Amino acid sequence: MMKFGPSQNQFTSQWRLFQQSGLRGFRLTMMNRIRIYHATLATLAVPAYLTGELGIIHAWLGYGVAVVIAFRLLWALSGERQVGLMRFYPSFDGLNLDNAFTHPAISKSLLLGIALSLLAATGTG
Protein backbone atom coordinates (compact mmCIF):
# COMPACT_ATOMS: atom_id res chain seq x y z
CA MET A 1 0.00 0.00 0.00
CA MET A 2 1.42 3.38 -1.01
CA LYS A 3 1.50 6.18 1.52
CA PHE A 4 1.34 9.80 0.49
CA GLY A 5 2.64 12.74 2.47
CA PRO A 6 4.97 12.78 5.48
CA SER A 7 5.28 9.75 7.71
CA GLN A 8 4.00 9.82 11.27
CA ASN A 9 7.59 10.06 12.59
CA GLN A 10 8.33 13.14 10.45
CA PHE A 11 5.14 14.83 11.63
CA THR A 12 5.84 13.95 15.26
CA SER A 13 9.40 15.28 15.14
CA GLN A 14 8.28 18.54 13.52
CA TRP A 15 5.49 18.91 16.09
CA ARG A 16 7.97 18.37 18.96
CA LEU A 17 10.26 21.01 17.47
CA PHE A 18 7.32 23.40 17.26
CA GLN A 19 6.29 22.72 20.86
CA GLN A 20 9.80 23.06 22.27
CA SER A 21 10.83 26.24 20.58
CA GLY A 22 7.54 27.99 19.94
CA LEU A 23 7.67 29.78 16.61
CA ARG A 24 11.40 30.36 16.99
CA GLY A 25 13.34 27.79 15.01
CA PHE A 26 10.29 26.29 13.29
CA ARG A 27 10.73 26.53 9.53
CA LEU A 28 8.32 25.52 6.83
CA THR A 29 9.72 23.32 4.10
CA MET A 30 9.64 24.58 0.53
CA MET A 31 6.79 22.22 -0.35
CA ASN A 32 4.70 23.46 2.58
CA ARG A 33 5.27 27.07 1.53
CA ILE A 34 4.16 26.19 -2.01
CA ARG A 35 1.08 24.41 -0.63
CA ILE A 36 0.17 27.46 1.45
CA TYR A 37 0.54 29.66 -1.64
CA HIS A 38 -1.71 27.39 -3.71
CA ALA A 39 -4.30 27.11 -0.94
CA THR A 40 -4.39 30.90 -0.56
CA LEU A 41 -4.70 31.43 -4.30
CA ALA A 42 -7.52 28.88 -4.59
CA THR A 43 -9.28 30.28 -1.51
CA LEU A 44 -9.38 33.71 -3.17
CA ALA A 45 -9.80 32.78 -6.86
CA VAL A 46 -12.74 30.40 -6.53
CA PRO A 47 -14.93 32.82 -4.53
CA ALA A 48 -13.88 35.65 -6.86
CA TYR A 49 -15.16 33.60 -9.78
CA LEU A 50 -18.38 32.68 -7.97
CA THR A 51 -19.12 36.27 -6.91
CA GLY A 52 -18.85 37.73 -10.41
CA GLU A 53 -22.05 39.78 -10.08
CA LEU A 54 -21.65 40.89 -6.46
CA GLY A 55 -19.64 44.03 -7.11
CA ILE A 56 -17.52 45.05 -4.13
CA ILE A 57 -17.01 41.50 -2.80
CA HIS A 58 -15.84 40.36 -6.22
CA ALA A 59 -13.52 43.37 -6.49
CA TRP A 60 -11.85 42.81 -3.11
CA LEU A 61 -11.38 39.11 -3.79
CA GLY A 62 -9.81 40.08 -7.13
CA TYR A 63 -7.45 42.49 -5.35
CA GLY A 64 -6.48 39.62 -3.05
CA VAL A 65 -5.74 37.40 -6.05
CA ALA A 66 -3.63 40.19 -7.57
CA VAL A 67 -1.63 40.55 -4.35
CA VAL A 68 -1.03 36.79 -4.16
CA ILE A 69 0.10 36.70 -7.81
CA ALA A 70 2.40 39.70 -7.26
CA PHE A 71 3.87 37.94 -4.23
CA ARG A 72 4.44 34.80 -6.31
CA LEU A 73 6.24 36.76 -9.04
CA LEU A 74 8.49 38.41 -6.45
CA TRP A 75 9.08 35.01 -4.85
CA ALA A 76 10.04 33.60 -8.27
CA LEU A 77 12.65 36.33 -8.64
CA SER A 78 14.19 35.43 -5.27
CA GLY A 79 16.41 32.83 -6.93
CA GLU A 80 15.04 29.67 -5.34
CA ARG A 81 15.07 26.98 -8.02
CA GLN A 82 11.80 25.31 -6.96
CA VAL A 83 9.76 28.49 -7.46
CA GLY A 84 11.60 30.14 -10.36
CA LEU A 85 9.96 31.36 -13.54
CA MET A 86 11.87 28.82 -15.66
CA ARG A 87 9.58 26.11 -14.31
CA PHE A 88 6.89 27.52 -16.59
CA TYR A 89 9.05 27.58 -19.74
CA PRO A 90 8.49 24.37 -21.74
CA SER A 91 11.35 22.70 -23.58
CA PHE A 92 10.13 20.48 -26.38
CA ASP A 93 13.41 18.60 -26.87
CA GLY A 94 12.76 14.89 -27.10
CA LEU A 95 9.01 15.22 -27.61
CA ASN A 96 7.61 12.59 -29.96
CA LEU A 97 4.47 10.48 -30.32
CA ASP A 98 5.73 7.82 -27.91
CA ASN A 99 5.95 10.18 -24.95
CA ALA A 100 3.46 12.86 -25.96
CA PHE A 101 1.32 12.36 -22.83
CA THR A 102 4.17 12.07 -20.33
CA HIS A 103 6.72 14.62 -21.57
CA PRO A 104 7.35 17.48 -19.09
CA ALA A 105 6.76 20.08 -21.82
CA ILE A 106 3.07 19.18 -21.90
CA SER A 107 2.53 19.84 -18.19
CA LYS A 108 4.63 23.01 -18.32
CA SER A 109 2.55 24.26 -21.26
CA LEU A 110 -0.64 23.61 -19.28
CA LEU A 111 0.79 25.41 -16.23
CA LEU A 112 1.79 28.36 -18.40
CA GLY A 113 -1.73 28.48 -19.89
CA ILE A 114 -3.34 28.42 -16.45
CA ALA A 115 -1.03 31.15 -15.16
CA LEU A 116 -1.63 33.37 -18.18
CA SER A 117 -5.41 32.85 -17.96
CA LEU A 118 -5.41 33.75 -14.28
CA LEU A 119 -3.29 36.84 -14.99
CA ALA A 120 -5.64 37.90 -17.81
CA ALA A 121 -8.76 37.36 -15.68
CA THR A 122 -7.25 39.28 -12.77
CA GLY A 123 -5.97 42.08 -15.00
CA THR A 124 -9.30 42.63 -16.73
CA GLY A 125 -11.37 42.38 -13.56
N, C-alpha and C positions, 0 to 999 in steps of 0.2 A: 504494500500500500504506500503510495507516494504522499509525503507530507509537504505542505506548502507553508512558507513563512518561517519565522524563527522558531527554534526548538524551545522547549520549556526551560531548559537550562540557560539559554541565552536570555530569555525574558526574565528569569529569576535573578540572574547576575546583574542585568541592567536595572531592575527594580531595587535590588539591594544598594547599588551605587547611588541611585536616586534618593533612597531613604537616608543613607548615611551622610551624604554631602549636601542635601537639599538641592537647590538648583545649581549651586556651584559645582563645577566638575562634570555635570551631566551634559553630554553632547549628543545631538541627534546625528544619526548616520546620514550619508548622502541620500540613500533611498528613502528614508523617512522624511527628509526635507522635501524631496520630489513628490512624495505622496501627499504631504500637507499642501503643497502648491496645487496639485491636481484637485484635491478635495475642495480647496478654497475656490478655485476657478469654476468647478462644477456647481458648487453651492451658490455661486453668484450668477453664472451663465444660464442655468436651467430656469430659475425664477424670472430672470430678465426676459427670457424668451416667452415664458408663460404669461407675463404681465404686459404684453405688447400694447394693450389698449388702456392701461391704467396710469398713463401720464407720469406723474412725479415719482411713483414707486419704480416704474420701468427705467426712468432716467437715472435715479440714484443707484440702482443695481448695475446699470450700464457703466456709470462712473467707477463703480467698484471693480467691474471686469477690466476697465481700462487701466486702473491702478495696478491690478494683479499682472496684467500683460506687460506694463512698463517695468514692474519689478522683475519679471522673468527676463526681459531683454537686458536689463542692467546686470542681472545675475549671470546671464550667458556671457557677458563681456568681462566677467570677473576672472576668467582664465581656467576655471575648473572644467576638465575634459568631459565629465558626465553631463554637464548642462550647457555646453557650448553650442554656438549656432551651426557648426559644421555637422552636427547630428541630423540636421534637417536637409542637408545637401546630398541628393542621391548621386551615386556613382554607378553607371550602368555597365561597367567592365565585367565581363563574364556572364552577362545576361543572355540566356538562350531559351528555347522552348522547354528544355528539360527541367530548368529550375525557375521558370517564370513565376510560380506561385510562392516560392520560398526565398527568392533573392532579396537581400536587404534593400535594394533600390526601390522595390515595390512598396515596402512599409514606410520608407523615408519619403517617398512621393505622396503617400496618403497622409502622413503627418504634416508635410508641408502644405498640402491642400486644406487640411483642417485648420492649421494655424493661419493661413491666409484668409480663409472664410471667416474665422472668428475676428481677425483684425478688420476685415471689410465690414462685417456686421456691427462691430463696436464703433468703427470710425464713422459710419453713416447714421448711427443711432437707431 
